[in-house]
């Protein structure tokens, strides 16, 4: 009988032991992370951030990580401990130290997008491999290559205008800009294959899959162990796998059908034969997927933000229109890109949009390598093994870098005093302006993105008088901005178009 009683009690005793063990372990970890013995003890930050990453992961899931970082830096200063082993830097002097050529390699934040069993895309490669692969991308984004892409952009931009001109009543401009961006990037990277503009809908669900995967990815980037656990559930990543399959399908079609132009695939696969070693098709497919992920969503959102800011600032809109009329008199082709250099005020508006709403608001982390002895950032020593963030959103909205009207749309800050409409004294620290990141691993397609933005705005304003819909709620739209790797508004940008 006593043996039976012992057996009945045994599970509860074992459970109690496990509970006590993990309670003691958790208490020990928390105590160490808060103690003066921890290597990041001297860095200020919220208590909960010092203890666990769960809180930051929750904030990231809500899409408000960029605003949270700004609040932390406003409270704690230039260096904030945002995780047990993480520090965010809010001083512009840290840009070169972290992102520059002698800066830091990419950190654990990017681990979730690494393909453990296959080829890795450009944005997660170690510095040496990155430099080698970057040569292919640089050729694909050279001035000569951009000239090749101009016709693709013009064709898709014209198709966009034709499509929206047939819509009745208010339209969701973000939706149509998404379709334009995906179609163009498909043309540029793989020679075509999407045709969302023609369909007038996200027929393959690619846009939705990308948006959903970025929300999931934002959590996994902060809590990698969740990704490893969810990876055991086949259904969880099924939609992401669908995106990879779609990319492989259009890449295969590009190989079989060829292309009449030197598109990005032409350069990624070195069809010109300039490399000693032929790049693999698998790597090219991976990088082509990166072009879609990084190139479509970001550009579409940047154009949408610019349209809203111009509509919300009628004086700025009038100046842009007057400049367009001056550079392109009635009857001239607004897609003549050789004249875009004369659109100085439009360029100022683009820069100001990218300042207020950078495409990637917080950037991923960089890591101080183990065994390096640490790294000095903006005059402050940061121990090895630390993950370091430099957020564009934080730097761009710091009055030490951009003043006056730090949080307002004020394009004049980008104009020389001789042509600016304002005589206000200003602070203008271009070192802090990093909408496309900085250094050898910055956004290789930044000039292409600017070209797309200029073409769309020039064509849109030359064909339509654009106004916000009567029921459009500006406050709600502004509050809907979320940071899911890329800055995006989760509410539609409803506008009304009147043909000119």
C-alpha positions as CSV (number, residue, x, y, z in Angstrom):
1,X,0.0,0.0,0.0
2,X,2.7,2.5,0.9
3,X,4.4,1.8,-2.5
4,X,1.1,2.7,-4.3
5,X,0.9,6.0,-2.3
6,X,4.5,6.8,-3.2
7,X,3.7,6.3,-6.8
8,X,0.6,8.5,-6.6
9,X,2.6,11.3,-5.0
10,X,5.6,11.0,-7.3
11,X,4.3,13.1,-10.2
12,X,3.4,16.0,-8.0
13,X,6.8,15.9,-6.3
14,X,8.5,15.8,-9.7
15,X,6.4,18.7,-10.9
16,X,7.2,20.7,-7.8
17,X,10.9,20.1,-8.3
18,X,10.7,21.3,-11.8
19,X,8.7,24.3,-10.8
20,X,11.2,25.2,-8.1
21,X,14.1,24.7,-10.4
22,X,12.8,26.9,-13.1
23,X,11.6,29.5,-10.6
24,X,15.1,29.6,-9.2
25,X,16.7,29.7,-12.6
26,X,14.4,32.5,-13.8
27,X,15.1,34.5,-10.6
28,X,18.8,34.0,-11.0
29,X,18.7,35.2,-14.6
30,X,16.7,38.3,-13.7
31,X,19.0,39.1,-10.8
32,X,22.0,38.9,-13.0
33,X,20.5,41.0,-15.8
34,X,19.7,43.7,-13.2
35,X,23.0,43.4,-11.3
36,X,26.1,45.6,-11.5
37,X,27.9,42.5,-12.8
38,X,26.1,42.6,-16.1
39,X,28.1,44.1,-18.9
40,X,25.3,46.5,-19.9
41,X,24.4,47.6,-16.3
42,X,25.6,51.2,-17.0
43,X,23.2,51.7,-19.9
44,X,19.9,53.2,-18.8
45,X,16.5,51.8,-19.8
46,X,13.2,50.5,-18.6
47,X,13.4,47.8,-16.0
48,X,11.3,45.4,-18.1
49,X,13.6,45.8,-21.1
50,X,16.6,44.9,-19.0
51,X,14.9,41.7,-17.8
52,X,13.2,40.3,-20.9
53,X,12.7,40.7,-24.7
54,X,9.0,39.8,-24.3
55,X,7.9,43.4,-23.8
56,X,9.7,44.7,-26.9
57,X,8.4,41.8,-28.9
58,X,4.9,42.8,-27.9
59,X,5.5,46.4,-28.9
60,X,6.9,45.3,-32.2
61,X,3.8,43.1,-32.8
62,X,1.7,46.2,-32.3
63,X,3.7,48.0,-35.0
64,X,4.8,50.8,-32.7
65,X,8.4,49.9,-32.1
66,X,9.7,53.0,-33.9
67,X,7.6,55.3,-31.7
68,X,8.6,53.4,-28.6
69,X,12.3,53.8,-29.4
70,X,11.8,57.5,-29.9
71,X,10.1,57.8,-26.5
72,X,12.9,55.9,-24.8
73,X,15.6,58.1,-26.3
74,X,13.6,61.2,-25.3
75,X,13.5,59.8,-21.7
76,X,16.9,58.2,-21.3
77,X,19.2,59.9,-23.8
78,X,21.6,58.8,-26.5
79,X,22.1,55.2,-25.3
80,X,19.2,53.1,-24.1
81,X,19.2,49.4,-23.1
82,X,16.3,48.0,-25.0
83,X,16.9,44.3,-24.2
84,X,19.0,42.2,-21.9
85,X,21.8,42.2,-24.4
86,X,20.7,45.2,-26.7
87,X,21.5,48.9,-26.9
88,X,19.8,51.5,-29.1
89,X,22.0,54.5,-30.1
90,X,20.3,57.8,-30.7
91,X,23.3,59.9,-31.5
92,X,24.1,60.7,-35.2
93,X,27.8,60.2,-34.4
94,X,27.0,56.5,-34.1
95,X,26.0,56.2,-37.8
96,X,29.5,55.8,-39.1
97,X,30.7,53.7,-36.1
98,X,27.9,51.2,-36.5
99,X,26.9,51.2,-40.2
100,X,30.1,52.4,-41.8
101,X,32.8,50.4,-43.5
102,X,34.6,49.9,-40.2
103,X,31.3,49.3,-38.4
104,X,29.6,46.2,-37.2
105,X,28.2,43.1,-38.9
106,X,24.5,42.4,-39.0
107,X,23.1,40.8,-35.8
108,X,20.7,38.2,-34.6
109,X,17.7,40.3,-35.8
110,X,18.3,39.0,-39.3
111,X,18.6,35.4,-38.3
112,X,14.9,34.6,-39.0
113,X,15.2,35.4,-42.7
114,X,18.3,33.3,-43.2
115,X,17.6,30.2,-45.2
116,X,19.4,27.6,-43.1
117,X,19.2,24.9,-45.7
118,X,19.7,26.9,-48.9
119,X,21.1,30.0,-50.5
120,X,21.0,33.3,-48.5
121,X,20.0,36.6,-50.0
122,X,22.2,39.7,-50.1
123,X,20.9,41.3,-47.0
124,X,22.0,38.6,-44.6
125,X,25.5,37.7,-46.0
126,X,28.7,38.1,-44.0
127,X,30.7,41.2,-45.1
128,X,33.1,39.3,-47.4
129,X,30.4,37.4,-49.2
130,X,28.2,40.5,-49.2
131,X,30.9,42.5,-51.1
132,X,31.2,39.8,-53.7
133,X,27.5,39.5,-54.3
134,X,27.1,43.2,-54.1
135,X,29.1,43.6,-57.3
136,X,26.3,41.9,-59.2
137,X,23.7,44.2,-57.7
138,X,25.8,47.3,-58.3
139,X,25.8,46.5,-62.0
140,X,22.1,45.9,-61.9
141,X,21.6,49.3,-60.2
142,X,24.2,51.4,-62.2
143,X,23.2,54.5,-64.1
144,X,23.3,52.4,-67.3
145,X,20.9,49.8,-65.8
146,X,18.6,52.5,-64.5
147,X,18.3,53.8,-68.1
148,X,17.2,50.3,-69.1
149,X,14.6,50.3,-66.4
150,X,13.1,53.7,-67.3
151,X,10.9,52.3,-70.0
152,X,9.6,49.6,-67.6
153,X,8.7,52.2,-65.0
154,X,7.1,54.5,-67.6
155,X,5.0,51.7,-69.0
156,X,3.7,50.6,-65.6
157,X,3.2,54.2,-64.4
158,X,1.1,54.9,-67.5
159,X,-0.8,51.7,-67.0
160,X,-1.5,52.8,-63.4
161,X,-2.8,56.2,-64.4
162,X,-5.1,54.6,-67.1
163,X,-6.4,52.1,-64.5
164,X,-7.2,54.6,-61.8
165,X,-8.8,57.0,-64.3
166,X,-11.5,54.4,-64.9
167,X,-12.4,54.1,-61.2
168,X,-15.5,55.8,-59.9
169,X,-15.5,57.8,-56.6
170,X,-12.8,57.7,-54.0
171,X,-10.0,55.1,-54.5
172,X,-7.5,53.5,-52.2
173,X,-4.3,55.0,-53.6
174,X,-2.1,52.6,-51.5
175,X,-3.7,49.6,-53.1
176,X,-3.0,50.8,-56.6
177,X,0.5,51.9,-55.7
178,X,1.1,48.4,-54.4
179,X,0.0,46.9,-57.7
180,X,2.2,49.3,-59.6
181,X,5.3,48.5,-57.5
182,X,4.9,44.8,-57.6
183,X,4.3,44.8,-61.4
184,X,7.4,47.0,-62.0
185,X,9.6,45.0,-59.7
186,X,8.4,41.8,-61.3
187,X,9.4,43.3,-64.7
188,X,12.7,44.6,-63.5
189,X,13.8,41.5,-61.5
190,X,12.3,38.6,-63.5
191,X,11.0,40.1,-66.8
192,X,7.4,40.2,-65.7
193,X,4.9,37.7,-64.3
194,X,2.7,39.5,-61.7
195,X,0.2,41.7,-63.7
196,X,-1.7,42.9,-60.6
197,X,-2.6,46.2,-62.3
198,X,-4.2,44.4,-65.2
199,X,-6.2,42.2,-62.8
200,X,-7.1,45.1,-60.5
201,X,-6.6,42.8,-57.5
202,X,-4.1,40.8,-55.6
203,X,-5.0,37.7,-57.5
204,X,-2.2,35.4,-56.1
205,X,-2.4,36.9,-52.6
206,X,1.2,37.9,-52.8
207,X,0.8,41.3,-51.3
208,X,-1.2,39.9,-48.4
209,X,1.3,37.1,-47.8
210,X,4.1,39.6,-47.7
211,X,2.2,41.9,-45.2
212,X,1.4,38.9,-43.0
213,X,4.9,37.5,-43.1
214,X,6.3,40.8,-42.0
215,X,4.1,41.0,-38.9
216,X,5.1,37.4,-38.0
217,X,8.7,38.2,-38.8
218,X,8.8,41.2,-36.6
219,X,8.1,39.0,-33.6
220,X,10.5,36.3,-34.6
221,X,13.3,38.8,-35.2
222,X,13.0,39.8,-31.5
223,X,12.3,36.3,-30.2
224,X,14.1,33.8,-32.4
225,X,13.1,30.8,-30.3
226,X,9.5,31.4,-31.3
227,X,10.5,31.0,-34.9
228,X,12.3,27.8,-34.2
229,X,9.2,26.5,-32.3
230,X,6.7,27.5,-34.9
231,X,9.0,26.1,-37.6
232,X,7.9,22.7,-36.3
233,X,4.4,23.4,-37.4
234,X,4.2,23.0,-41.2
235,X,0.9,24.9,-41.5
236,X,2.3,28.0,-39.8
237,X,4.8,29.0,-42.6
238,X,2.7,27.5,-45.4
239,X,1.9,31.0,-46.8
240,X,5.6,32.0,-46.7
241,X,6.5,28.9,-48.6
242,X,3.9,29.9,-51.2
243,X,5.8,33.1,-51.7
244,X,9.1,31.2,-52.2
245,X,7.4,28.9,-54.7
246,X,5.9,31.9,-56.5
247,X,9.4,33.5,-56.8
248,X,10.9,30.2,-58.1
249,X,8.1,30.0,-60.7
250,X,8.6,33.5,-62.1
251,X,12.4,32.9,-62.1
252,X,12.0,29.7,-64.0
253,X,9.8,31.4,-66.5
254,X,12.5,34.1,-67.0
255,X,15.1,31.5,-67.7
256,X,12.9,29.7,-70.2
257,X,11.6,32.8,-72.0
258,X,14.6,35.0,-71.8
259,X,14.3,38.8,-71.9
260,X,14.6,41.5,-74.4
261,X,16.2,43.8,-71.9
262,X,19.1,43.7,-69.5
263,X,16.9,43.3,-66.4
264,X,18.1,42.6,-62.8
265,X,18.2,38.8,-63.5
266,X,20.6,39.5,-66.4
267,X,23.0,41.0,-63.8
268,X,22.4,38.6,-60.9
269,X,23.1,35.6,-63.1
270,X,26.0,37.4,-64.8
271,X,24.7,36.7,-68.3
272,X,27.4,39.1,-69.6
273,X,30.1,36.7,-68.3
274,X,32.0,39.3,-66.3
275,X,32.6,37.1,-63.2
276,X,35.3,34.4,-62.9
277,X,32.8,32.1,-61.3
278,X,29.2,31.8,-62.6
279,X,26.6,32.8,-59.9
280,X,24.2,30.1,-59.0
281,X,20.6,30.1,-60.1
282,X,19.6,29.5,-56.5
283,X,21.4,32.6,-55.3
284,X,19.8,34.6,-58.1
285,X,16.3,33.4,-57.1
286,X,17.0,34.3,-53.5
287,X,18.2,37.8,-54.4
288,X,15.3,38.2,-56.8
289,X,13.0,37.5,-53.9
290,X,14.8,40.1,-51.9
291,X,14.2,42.6,-54.7
292,X,10.4,41.9,-54.5
293,X,10.4,42.0,-50.7
294,X,12.5,45.1,-50.3
295,X,11.7,47.0,-53.5
296,X,7.9,46.8,-53.9
297,X,6.4,47.5,-50.5
298,X,8.9,50.2,-49.5
299,X,8.5,52.3,-52.6
300,X,4.8,52.1,-52.7
301,X,4.5,53.3,-49.2
302,X,7.0,56.2,-49.7
303,X,4.9,57.4,-52.7
304,X,1.7,57.1,-50.6
305,X,3.2,59.2,-47.8
306,X,4.4,61.8,-50.2
307,X,1.0,62.1,-51.8
308,X,-0.7,62.5,-48.4
309,X,1.8,65.1,-47.2
310,X,1.4,67.2,-50.3
311,X,-2.4,67.0,-50.0
312,X,-2.2,67.9,-46.3
313,X,0.0,70.9,-47.2
314,X,-1.6,72.8,-50.1
315,X,1.1,75.4,-50.3
316,X,3.7,72.7,-50.8
317,X,1.5,71.0,-53.4
318,X,1.1,74.3,-55.3
319,X,4.8,74.8,-55.4
320,X,5.4,71.3,-56.7
321,X,2.8,71.9,-59.5
322,X,4.3,75.3,-60.4
323,X,7.7,73.7,-60.6
324,X,6.3,70.9,-62.9
325,X,4.6,73.5,-65.1
326,X,7.9,75.4,-65.4
327,X,10.1,72.4,-66.2
328,X,7.5,70.6,-68.4
329,X,5.4,73.3,-70.2
330,X,2.0,72.1,-71.4
331,X,2.3,69.3,-74.0
332,X,5.8,68.2,-73.0
333,X,6.4,64.6,-71.8
334,X,6.7,64.5,-68.0
335,X,8.5,61.2,-68.3
336,X,11.5,62.8,-69.8
337,X,13.9,61.9,-67.0
338,X,16.7,64.1,-68.2
339,X,14.8,67.1,-66.8
340,X,14.2,65.7,-63.4
341,X,17.4,67.3,-62.0
342,X,15.6,70.6,-62.4
343,X,12.8,69.5,-60.0
344,X,14.6,70.8,-56.9
345,X,11.5,71.4,-54.8
346,X,10.0,68.0,-55.6
347,X,13.3,66.5,-54.6
348,X,13.1,68.4,-51.3
349,X,9.6,67.1,-50.8
350,X,10.8,63.5,-51.4
351,X,13.6,63.9,-48.9
352,X,11.3,65.4,-46.3
353,X,8.9,62.5,-46.7
354,X,11.7,60.0,-46.3
355,X,12.9,61.9,-43.2
356,X,9.5,61.8,-41.5
357,X,8.5,58.4,-42.7
358,X,11.7,56.4,-43.6
359,X,10.9,53.2,-45.5
360,X,12.6,51.1,-42.8
361,X,12.0,53.0,-39.5
362,X,14.1,51.1,-37.0
363,X,16.6,49.0,-39.0
364,X,17.8,45.7,-37.8
365,X,20.5,45.2,-35.3
366,X,24.3,45.0,-35.7
367,X,26.3,42.9,-33.4
368,X,29.6,43.6,-31.6
369,X,31.5,40.4,-32.5
370,X,32.5,38.0,-29.7
371,X,36.3,38.2,-29.1
372,X,36.5,41.7,-30.6
373,X,37.1,43.3,-27.3
374,X,34.2,45.7,-27.8
375,X,33.4,48.6,-30.0
376,X,33.3,52.4,-29.5
377,X,30.1,54.0,-30.7
378,X,29.7,57.8,-30.6
379,X,32.4,57.9,-27.9
380,X,30.9,55.2,-25.8
381,X,32.4,51.7,-25.3
382,X,29.9,48.9,-26.0
383,X,30.9,45.4,-24.9
384,X,31.3,42.5,-27.3
385,X,28.2,40.3,-27.8
386,X,25.9,43.4,-27.7
387,X,23.2,43.9,-30.3
388,X,23.2,47.6,-31.4
389,X,20.4,49.5,-33.1
390,X,20.6,52.8,-35.0
391,X,17.0,53.9,-35.8
392,X,16.4,56.2,-38.8
393,X,13.1,57.3,-37.2
394,X,14.8,58.3,-34.0
395,X,17.6,60.3,-35.7
396,X,15.3,61.9,-38.2
397,X,13.0,63.3,-35.5
398,X,15.8,64.7,-33.3
399,X,15.9,68.5,-33.1
400,X,19.7,68.3,-32.8
401,X,19.8,67.0,-36.4
402,X,16.8,68.7,-38.0
403,X,15.5,72.1,-36.8
404,X,13.1,73.9,-36.9
405,X,9.8,72.1,-37.5
406,X,11.4,68.8,-36.5
407,X,8.2,66.8,-36.6
408,X,6.5,68.7,-39.4
409,X,6.6,68.5,-43.2
410,X,9.0,71.4,-44.1
411,X,10.7,70.7,-47.4
412,X,12.5,74.1,-47.4
413,X,15.1,72.6,-45.0
414,X,16.5,70.7,-48.0
415,X,16.8,73.8,-50.2
416,X,19.8,76.1,-50.2
417,X,19.1,79.5,-48.5
418,X,19.3,81.3,-51.8
419,X,16.2,79.5,-53.2
420,X,14.4,78.7,-50.0
421,X,11.1,80.5,-49.2
422,X,12.2,80.7,-45.5
423,X,14.9,82.7,-43.8
424,X,14.6,80.8,-40.5
425,X,17.8,79.6,-38.9
426,X,18.2,75.9,-39.2
427,X,20.1,72.8,-38.1
428,X,20.6,70.3,-40.9
429,X,22.7,67.3,-40.1
430,X,22.8,65.2,-43.3
431,X,24.9,62.6,-41.4
432,X,21.7,61.7,-39.5
433,X,19.7,61.2,-42.7
434,X,19.7,57.5,-43.4
435,X,16.4,56.5,-45.0
436,X,18.2,53.9,-47.0
437,X,20.6,52.9,-44.2
438,X,24.3,53.8,-44.6
439,X,27.6,52.3,-45.5
440,X,28.6,49.2,-47.6
441,X,25.4,47.4,-46.8
442,X,23.0,50.3,-47.5
443,X,20.0,49.9,-49.9
444,X,21.5,49.2,-53.3
445,X,18.2,50.3,-55.1
446,X,17.9,53.7,-53.5
447,X,18.4,55.6,-56.8
448,X,15.9,53.4,-58.5
449,X,13.3,54.1,-55.7
450,X,13.8,57.8,-56.2
451,X,13.3,57.5,-59.9
452,X,10.0,55.6,-59.4
453,X,8.8,58.2,-57.0
454,X,9.6,61.1,-59.3
455,X,8.0,59.4,-62.3
456,X,4.7,58.6,-60.5
457,X,4.3,62.0,-58.9
458,X,5.1,63.8,-62.2
459,X,2.6,61.7,-64.1
460,X,-0.1,61.8,-61.5
461,X,-0.1,65.6,-61.0
462,X,0.1,66.2,-64.8
463,X,-3.0,64.1,-65.4
464,X,-5.2,64.6,-62.3
465,X,-6.2,67.1,-59.7
466,X,-6.0,65.0,-56.5
467,X,-7.9,65.7,-53.3
468,X,-8.6,63.7,-50.2
469,X,-12.0,62.0,-49.9
470,X,-14.6,63.9,-47.9
471,X,-14.8,61.1,-45.3
472,X,-11.0,60.7,-45.0
473,X,-10.0,60.8,-41.4
474,X,-6.4,62.3,-41.3
475,X,-6.0,61.7,-37.6
476,X,-6.9,58.0,-37.8
477,X,-4.7,57.6,-40.9
478,X,-1.7,59.1,-39.2
479,X,-2.3,56.9,-36.1
480,X,-2.4,53.8,-38.3
481,X,1.3,54.0,-39.2
482,X,3.0,50.8,-38.3
483,X,6.6,49.5,-38.3
484,X,6.6,46.0,-39.7
485,X,10.1,46.1,-41.0
486,X,8.8,48.7,-43.5
487,X,6.7,51.8,-42.6
488,X,3.1,51.4,-43.7
489,X,-0.3,52.7,-43.0
490,X,-2.9,50.1,-42.2
491,X,-5.8,52.2,-43.3
492,X,-6.5,53.1,-46.9
493,X,-5.4,56.4,-48.4
494,X,-8.8,57.5,-49.9
495,X,-8.4,60.1,-52.6
496,X,-10.6,61.5,-55.4
497,X,-9.2,62.1,-58.9
498,X,-10.4,64.8,-61.3
499,X,-8.9,64.6,-64.8
500,X,-7.1,67.7,-66.1
